[in-house]
Amino acid sequence: MTTLTADMRRKKTATALTPPSGDARFEQLEGTMKRHQYRQDALIEVLHAAQKLFGFLEPPLLHFVARQLKLPPSRVYGVATFYHLFTLTPRGRHSCIICTGTACYVKGANHLLAAVSQAAGVEPGKTTPDGELTLRTVRCLEPCGIAPVAVLDGTVHGHETPETLREQVKGWLSRGTDGST
Ligand code: FES
């Protein structure tokens, strides 16, 4: 019984470490790691690339990165769960992250949040029922000089206004539903 459990565990680990053949995204990710010369201190850049390619960081992907960078999986998991920009679960097709750190808050981050929330009908931390948009908040993204800051599909936008954000979000949603709503 003990042997069987150990075998199963070994098999499971092997599966987790083997990228599906023919998935070009793994090759692209490999290319990113190669460009960084498989440096362990490039972990954040590699995870960022992985998330961009796969949409979210599922466990087999984190194991793959850990193996290629020769890092303990616990380290990779630690970084992936520490930074708010990374997600281990599926998200909407589009992503809107609003910084609610002090500088952004002072410059009206709560108005940005309310505008998106209202336009999309979604609460922070949630995804719209049609899977089009995930709205999230983070504490401070660092470019405080251009507050208030929002990250739209991975691109940082400074000096955001509720109007421009609302327009962007409505554009995403109408395209996603063929303008039926
Ligand atoms: S507080 Fe928003 S970027 Fe720093």
Boltz pocket constraint, residues with backbone or C-beta under 6 A from the ligand:
constraints:
  - pocket:
      binder: B
      contacts: [[A, 99], [A, 100], [A, 101], [A, 102], [A, 103], [A, 104], [A, 105], [A, 139], [A, 140], [A, 141], [A, 142], [A, 143], [A, 144], [A, 145], [A, 147], [A, 149]]
      max_distance: 6.0
